[in-house]
């Protein structure tokens, strides 16, 4: 099997100290390979968002290690960490976070331009990423001129621009109706089948059906894991 | 629902023989309700007796062994009535899982939290299987089957949500029982490992 894209090894995150210490995550281990789709479920306060933030280098573990594309995040300087985030980690959030004054192509090209790529090269990569989501025809539209589903496609194109292989999605369908949400999940599944590793945080059980593995968190710990193994033809 | 309404609904689209009806019904419902061919013919005979269907015109003279049935005007009225009447869920279904959980409360030697978790994992696996079936279905050709799949998906989702709710309720009940005693201390065995592949 190929090198994993994301490894969390015995990760604990404690906020505060002394008597006020609150453990948001307690000894969680999780590995994602290329092409794997893992959903994280659990009630509010179970540690889902903390897990996602640690996986993306937005937060640092109190103990344990987080490795993204071979880079151990806890050993990196602030600048090096930012570089790993820009080059290897894509985010999709519930509230899309597209910049309204930029077109779809400019939004998708932004991470590469921030990473010092020339605008021309960044646009070429952005167009390729939009095309993979069938959005290149709307490349010059502004977010306000697109539907919610289309905006979320642009957000996914931006998250995966430049060959990034780790996609972290935090309730990416929260703002969409259930059918458009389904279409977004279908897209994530397709990207995954083409080699991306997807870590999805969701409270909608329906969405966990798209994942290969579902991890349940409770009080910062993994309470159980459901793995898809059966042949689909065997059921019905 | 008896299969009577299903057969009338299919015959309202045009005459058919028993095997055709069985195949159409199963194709639309994706085999979630397999029909026995004997049951189909018995139902057709009853429907004919009651005047809801009749032998299709010219069918009596056909040498084919398969008898083709057509819906009558009375049958059409029954069928319209069925479609226009909302399905009423008057009786709570005897859900084995709900009963099992109810009986697990207080049953000696039963880890109810583990029972809930195991059941939830099972429901999620069902969701994963159903989702894969959705991926392979065609939006146009399998529309009827997709509607049934969606129903099964939403039912499984409801089960997962209900089990989440049960888990929270059980945790709350356990902590209110434990409160007067000492709080739970963390031990090394609390560290959980998620299975890497």
Interface residues (C-beta under 8 A of the other chain):
Chain A: X1 X4 X10 X26 X27 X28 X29 X30 X31 X33 X36 X43 X186 X189 X204 X205 X206 X208 X209 X210 X211 X212 X214 X215 X216 X218 X221 X222 X223 X224 X225 X226 X227 X228 X230 X232 X235 X236
Chain B: X30 X31 X32 X117 X118 X120 X121 X122 X123 X124 X125 X126 X127 X128 X129 X130 X131 X132 X133 X135 X136 X153 X154 X156 X157 X160 X161 X164 X167 X168 X171 X186 X190 X191 X192 X193 X194 X195 X196 X197
